[in-house]
């Protein structure tokens, strides 16, 4: 059974930092492209970052500089370090494990709220 379990979300003040974790089981973690996406209320889900099996990262221009994706294959865990958070970063953040268009897995999401 495939499971992706996100953790590390919560309430943080503007300018603060959070580190999200995604613990995977039931998949060959090292072979997956791991990704983080987010969905704010009333908006479509959007890409935050991806990290391929060979270490190539991809960030939309709007995410570059404040977000950093990483992985620990020994722990089957992906991370998203988020710095200088803004209220507009408030969203549910989802972990994704991608192998192909027909084989992709999602976590349940973790809420991140940036507010003073």
N, C-alpha and C positions, 0 to 999 in steps of 0.2 A: 504494500500500500504506500503510495506516494504521499509524503507530507512535507509541506514547507511552512514553517512556523516563524512568523515575524515577532520581534520583541524590541523594546527600547523606545517606543513612542511615549508621548506624554505631553504635558503642558510646559512650555518654555517661553521665556520672555524674549522680545525682539533683541537681536544681536547675540543670542545664546547659541549653544551647540547641542546636538544630539547625535548619538550613534545607534543606528538601527542594526539589528542582526536578523539573519534568516537561516535557521537551522533546517537542513534538508535530510530526508531519509527516504529510502525506497527507490532512489535513483543513483545512477553513476554520476556523482556530483562533478567529478573532475572533467567529464566530457561535455558538460552543459555550458551554454552561454547564460550567465546569471544576469538578471536585470532587476532594476527597481523602477516602479511606475507609481504615479500618484493620481488621485482623483479628488478634486474639491467638490463641495456641494454644488449641484447644478451644472457641473462641467464634465467634459469628457476625460477619460483616463489619458494621461500623458506620460511620455517617457522621461525618466530622470537620468538613468545611466545604465549602460550594459558593460559587461566584462566577459570576453571570450575565454575559451579554454587555454588559449596561448597567451593571454594577458593583455589583449588589445581592449582599450576602453573607448567608449563612445558617450559623449554628453551633448545634448542640445546646447546651442549657444547660450540660452537663458540659464543653464545650470552650471556652465563652466566657471571654475574659480571658487565656488562655495561648497560644492558637493564632491565627494570622493568615494568611489566604489572600490572594494577590495574583496578578496576571498582567501580562505584557508582551506585548502583541499583536504588536509589531514583531519580537520574538524567538520568537514561537510557544511561549512558555514560561509555565507556572504555577508558583507557589511556595507553600510552606507553612512559615511561620516558627513554630517551636515553642519556647516558653520555659518555664522552671521545670518541667522535665520530671520525671516521677515514674516509679517502677518499673512502675506499672500502665499507663503509656503504651507499654510494650514491645509491639511488634506489627509485622506487615508492613504498610506503608503503600502504598496503591494510588492512582494517578491515574486520573481518569475524565473523559472528554469526552462530554457529553450533548447530544443534539439532540432525541430523542424516545424513547419506550419501545422503538421498533423500531430506533433508530439510536443506539447508545451504545458507547463504546470504553473499553477498560481497558489499563493498563500491566501490566507483569510484577510490579511491587512492589519495594519496597526495605525492608530490615530495619532497624528501630530498636530498639536494646536500651538500656534505662536501668538501670544497675547500678553499684554501687560495687565 
